[in-house]
C-alpha cells in the first residue's frame, strides 16, 4: 500500500520533462479555409509548405487562425 | 604635420563605421519585455512597432492573457487527462534599466542645480509570461532613484479564454491589475500613452492630468472583465478599490489619503479597423472615483476618520484614437486622447481647501511618431491641460492650472531592446500664465527641458 501510494505521489509530482510545444489548432481557432480575405500563406508566421511558427500540426496555405499577422 | 592625414583617415573610418552600424541589420532578439519574446520565439516586431507601442498582433497576445508560447514547457495531467501544469521551460524573468540626464532652462529654485543625472533613473524586474494554459502575468518590481526605494510597479494578471461564436473569434477574460488602463491594448490610453519616458526632474502643472491619468497608479486593485471580438471590438468593465503600498486602511485609516470610498467603476469600449498595413482605433474609457480624505493640488490634506469621511468625487470620461501604419521599412503611429473630469469637491470645500464645490478639468494630447526600420525615429507631441478657476484648491497665482507644452524627441535603437533618446520639452503656458506664473518672476519657458536617456530591456 505504502509503495503504491508513494509511486502514485511520485507520478503526480514528477511533471513531464520539457517538451517542445506550440499553440493547439483549437486554441488558435484554426480553420482550413480563408476568412475575410486572410489566409495562412499571407501570414508572417506561416512556414511553407504546411506549418506555422506558433500553431501546432499541419497547416494549410489557405487556412486561417486568430493569430493571423499580415506579412509586411 | 604627417599625423593629420592619418588622424583624419581614422576619424573617417570611425564615422563610416558608426554609420554602417546604423544601417546594418544587427542581431535583433528581444522584446519590450524580453521574456515574452523568449516564450513566443518571436522577435520584437511581432508585438511592437518600437517598444512599448503594440502592433495588432501584440494586442491579441495581450488580450489572450500572455499565454501564447512556442517553446519547451513542463506539463502534467491528472488521472482524467486534464492539464494540471503547463510551465514554461524558461522562467519568464526580464529586467529593464533606464538612465538619463536632464538640463533645464532654469533651475527649479535658487538653491538647486539645473542639471540632473539619474543612474539608474529606474531599474525593474519583471515576471512576464504564462502561468498556465489560460493565465499569464505582467508583474513589475521597480527601483526608483527619486524615492530611493523599491516598490510594486505596473501589474496585470489575466485569465483569458477564446471561443468561436457563430463564426466570430471571441477572446474573453478577466484582469486583476493595479493601474486603470494598464490592461488596455492601445497606446492612446493613459497607462501606456505618450510620452513613454520623461525626465523625473521635469516640472508639472498643478494638475498634470485627470485621476485616471496616473493618480491612481499602483495604489489601487482592480478586477475587470473584457471581451475582444474579431480583433476589432473591445468592451471592458470592472471596479477598483484602494490598495495602498506601505500603509493600511485597516489601522489608523485617518492617516491615509485619497482612499476610494467603496468601489470605483471603470469602463472601456473601443473599435479597431484594420486594412492593409493600416489600423485605426477609436474608443472611450472612464472611471468614477469617490475619494475619502482627499489631498489637493495646493498640498492640503484632509485626515478624518474613514468611517464617516466626506469625499471628493471625480468622474473621468475619455475619448482616444490611435492610427498605425506598419511595414518593414516604415512605422507610423498617431496617438490622441482627450479626458474630461468633473470634480465634485464637497470634502475639500467643507474643509476650506476649495473655492468652489464643483470644478471641471480637461486634458488633451496628440503625438505623431515615425520610425525607419525600427532603428531611427522621431516624434512630436502637443499636450494641454485646462480647468476651472479655483485658487484655494489649486494654489496657483492665476487660480487655474492651464498649461500647454510641446515635446520633440529623436530616438536611435541599435538593437530592438536598446533605445537611446533625446527629448526636448517646451512650455508655452504653465499654471495659467506664460510669464511670472509663480509671482516670483518665473516664466513658463524656464521649465523647458533637454533630456537624454538610455532605455534597455533584457
Interface residues (C-beta under 8 A of the other chain):
Chain A: X12 X15 X16 X17 X18 X19 X20 X21 X22 X23 X27 X29 X44 X45 X53 X54 X66 X67 X69 X70 X72
Chain B: X40 X41 X42 X46 X55 X56 X57 X60 X68 X69 X70 X71 X72 X73 X74 X75 X76 X85 X87 X89 X133 X162 X164 X169 X171 X231 X276 X277 X326 X327 X328
